[in-house]
Structures are given as structure tokens and as C-alpha cells.
Amino acid sequence: MPAVWRAVLCAAAAVVVAAAAEGAQPVLPDPFPGAAAAYAVAIDGRLTWGAHLDAPRQPASLAKLLSALVLLEEGWQADANVRVSAAAASIEGSRIGLRRGEQVRAKDLLTGMLVRSGNDACLALVEHFGGSVSSFATSMNLLAERIGMADSHFVHPCGLDAPGQRTTARDLLKLAEAARARRAISLRTGASSGAIKTDAGREMRFHNSNVLIGRDPSVIGLKSGYTSQAGNCLIALAQAEGHEVMLVLLGAQDRWWESTGMLARAFAQASPRPRVK
């Protein structure tokens, strides 16, 4: 196993709380009842709070983090010219505005996929490097197994709702740890905006779909998402005063409001105020 994946697996394992009894999972404190259909909060690498951690949910665009990891494995060609298909140009959901027949460098499409969560950029990359959605999904599931996502199964690389597709808040903590370890992903998911050009010179500018980026100075990544079945979803990575918080929200009522309060409380827990004598 490559050293980079040994490191990723160790980091992912750090956010899993050991079972109180063999084969059982402990019940975590739930200080935010009703905030989301499922959520998990890890403070300084320790899974601290959560609800419905292992409930199966559609992943929405959080799946793009796994797709990016697959793309960046052996065979990735950052400067490859990718031709946009009709299917990619017309895909539903969030798009950066690609047009059929345009050619765009792979690294720029990765920017559009991770910053703006462009489904058109995602599908163009999948078709170019994976051949088809189904064959690429097979690679996603093999990688998900390698990083310990035991309760997840992916069908659509861009995260569109699909029968049989599922993930959990607990598994997404593992995915987040693996994704943050790749510089090509962390730089993009932490950028407040992006700008790319087609081979013909047409420019596209966009803001990060994760509105916490640039608004909350502690938040440095990773991904937001929405579909009708998944609801409002978010993975937020935040750092402040020497501490780190990883937050996963699936099916949130108000992900931006809820996440702001949850992160603030997590940092307060990580840095308890000294007692006044």
C-alpha cells in the first residue's frame, strides 16, 4: 500500500470512536437535535457529537470529493484537453456553463467541479478519464472500500440522486480526511472563487458553492451539496486557535445557520475557558 494511503487510512481511523462493546457503536451526545437528518462533529480528530451516524443517505455533491480522489489517482493528466459532450453540457443541477464541443483543460474542470460544484465539469472529467458513469462509479466504490467507507455505495459520480446510492455521516468523515490530504482538492475546496478558460478563450468565473468559505474565516473547506432526496448537505473543515473541527451535515434544516452555531460550540468545547477563582 502506498505511503500516502497509509497516512490517509490512519487519519480516517482517528475520527472513529471505539465501540463500547464488541460489535456495538456507542451513542454520542446530540446537542443539536433536529439540526439535520444526520450529522457528525469531530473535534481535533475525535468524533464528539452526532445523530443518526449510520443512517443511509443520498450524498448529493459530497460525492464529488470521492470522484476527485479517483481522478487524481494514477493516470491523471492535469493539462489534458477534455472535450465537453452533449450529456455533460446539458446535465441537471449546478453547472459552470460549459457548452457542447468546447475543450477545457482537466485541471480547470477540476476547479469548476470542486469550487462551484459544477455537474457539467464533473461529468466531462468522468467521461474523459473513466469512459462511462458506471465504470467510474465502480472505481469510486473500490476506493471507498480502501478508505474504510463500509456503509457507502456510489452510483453517480456527480452525486445526483440514484437508486441504490447511499452514504453515512460516519463514512463521510473518512472521506473528508482522505480528500483533505490531497493538495489539489484542499486548495480548490478552500478557494472563495474560481476562473477558467476554454481552449478557445471563453472565460467562466464563479463563486464557491460553500458559502462559509470567505464568510467564516475559520472554515477552510470542504464541500456543500443539495439534491431533492439528499436535502441540504455540507462537510465543513475549520481551524482556529490551534484546534480543528470537522462537521458533516446531511439533510440539514438550514445548513449555513446550523453549521455556524455548531462550529462555534465545537471550538468552545475544544478551548474551555479557565475557571475564575
Summary of the structure (lengths in Angstrom):
residues: 277
radius of gyration: 18.4
end to end distance: 53.2
largest distance: 70.5
contacts: 968
relative contact order: 0.18
helix: 35%
strand: 23%
